[in-house]
Amino acid sequence: MLLLQLTIANVKMIVRNRQALFWAMAFPLVMVVIFGLIAQDRVSTTTIAVVDYAQDDISRQLIQNLAEVESFDVDVRQDEAVAQDEIADDDLNFLIIIPRDLTSKANRTPPVEIALIYDETTQTSGVILSTVSRFLDQVNLDIAGAPARFVLAPEGILIEEFSFIDFLLPGIAVWGIMSFSVIGVATSIANYREKKILRRMLATPLKVRTFFFAQVLAYLGMALIQASLILGVGGLVYGVPITGNFLVIGLFILLGNLVFLNLGFIVGSYSKSVQAASGLGNLVVLPMLMFSGVFFPPDALPGVLASVVQFLPLAPMVEAVRGATLEAKGFSDFPLEIGIMALWIALTSLVAVKVFRFQ
């Protein structure tokens, strides 16, 4: 009963702290909006690659008609294999393949098929298909004199690639949780110490573990609310595909956040003032923010550094939450990450209990 009362009291104190709420809830949402706007496709033209095996009057007219559309950037290619690879790598969204001997096949049956390979996830795919088909109909009428000499043979490919905002959103959620937990707990402990609240607790029957658990439960609950808000806004506003099991995502968040709460207790134990706790907390948070895969994959770092940063407390949590959120992965997919988080939980718990002081 006492634990529940203390937990509720801690939650109320967190909610009353408007500055803490801003950094915990509003600021990550602002970052989501800013990066979402940056990540939006601002390109006004659509690149359409064309491999022209025919190279005759009919194929040249079709290419010319496509090139006259202001929103199309027609790129004539010589190597179909390279273009196909670009489609698979999500570097190219549309590829038209014009077969050989187009003129000689114009009066034959069945109609000649002109392939259009495209990425089904591209929002403009329907418009492109309709436009290219209309141009083919015009070529049929102008050259073959019939509406069915050349037909479009679309082939949609589902490219399972994530956009930058898709990649970024789980990282921002985890970063917000880490910052709020480390700095929030550290400044809270420092504030209690400045106001002599911790010293007065020694005169009460309150056990140290009860005090710890109440703080942990309050911040774990806020972390779930924080993650739900950030992921929810990202999904609703930018269409980020949140396909994972919410229970699995929540458990990864709770597991990883235990490390940050322990770090908050450790930082608070060494801080004599709220300002010192905030400064020291940022020294803990910022290096992990930059190198733990929030903004870019750790694989992009130099070899040795990439191997080291995966063992930072934030990196396994980012990887697990991102995989669970975007790819519906479960616990069995992250044995290394879970092991690293468990090791950090054990280590930081021992240190937090050892160094924590009421005075």
PyMOL commands that set and color helices and strands:
alter all, ss='L'
color gray80, all
select helices_A, chain A and resi 2-16+18-39+57-67+80-88+125-144+164-194+197-201+208-238+246-269+274-291+298-300+303-309+314-327+331-333+335-355
alter helices_A, ss='H'
color red, helices_A
select strands_A, chain A and resi 46-52+72-77+94-98+112-119+150-157
alter strands_A, ss='S'
color yellow, strands_A
deselect
rebuild
show_as cartoon
